[in-house]
């Protein structure tokens, strides 16, 4: 859940920076948030598949 929390923090930083006109910081924060979200989804799916197959017994 820590990865998802950091993704949300970077998303909020991106939104606030965009509102105040800091487009460079906004774009960089959005890219970091997107990357962390995809890492979270990949880990979640891997653990879900492992939980449904290997650790079923």
HUBEL-V395575 format. One record per residue. RES is the residue in three letters. PHI is phi as a letter, one per 40 degrees, with the letter a starting at -180 (none if undefined). D_CENTER is the distance of its C-alpha to the mean C-alpha in Angstrom with 2 decimals. Layout:
# HUBEL-V395575
res: {RES | RES}
phi: {PHI | PHI}
d_center: {D_CENTER | D_CENTER}
This chain:
# HUBEL-V395575
res: {UNK | UNK | UNK | UNK | UNK | UNK | UNK | UNK | UNK | UNK | UNK | UNK | UNK | UNK | UNK | UNK | UNK | UNK | UNK | UNK | UNK | UNK | UNK | UNK | UNK | UNK | UNK | UNK | UNK | UNK | UNK | UNK | UNK | UNK | UNK | UNK | UNK | UNK | UNK | UNK | UNK | UNK | UNK | UNK | UNK | UNK | UNK | UNK | UNK | UNK | UNK | UNK | UNK | UNK | UNK | UNK | UNK}
phi: {none | c | c | c | c | c | c | c | c | c | c | c | c | c | c | c | c | c | c | c | g | c | c | c | c | c | c | c | c | c | c | c | c | c | c | c | c | c | c | c | c | c | c | c | c | c | c | c | c | c | c | c | b | c | c | c | c}
d_center: {9.79 | 9.42 | 6.10 | 4.95 | 7.54 | 6.72 | 3.70 | 6.67 | 9.11 | 8.37 | 8.52 | 11.71 | 13.01 | 12.75 | 14.65 | 17.17 | 17.81 | 18.39 | 20.79 | 22.71 | 23.00 | 21.05 | 19.78 | 19.07 | 16.84 | 15.17 | 14.55 | 13.34 | 10.82 | 9.59 | 9.50 | 7.59 | 4.83 | 5.38 | 5.86 | 3.27 | 2.19 | 5.81 | 6.59 | 5.90 | 7.95 | 10.35 | 11.08 | 11.58 | 13.88 | 15.69 | 16.47 | 17.49 | 19.83 | 21.20 | 21.81 | 23.68 | 25.75 | 26.48 | 26.20 | 28.03 | 31.36}
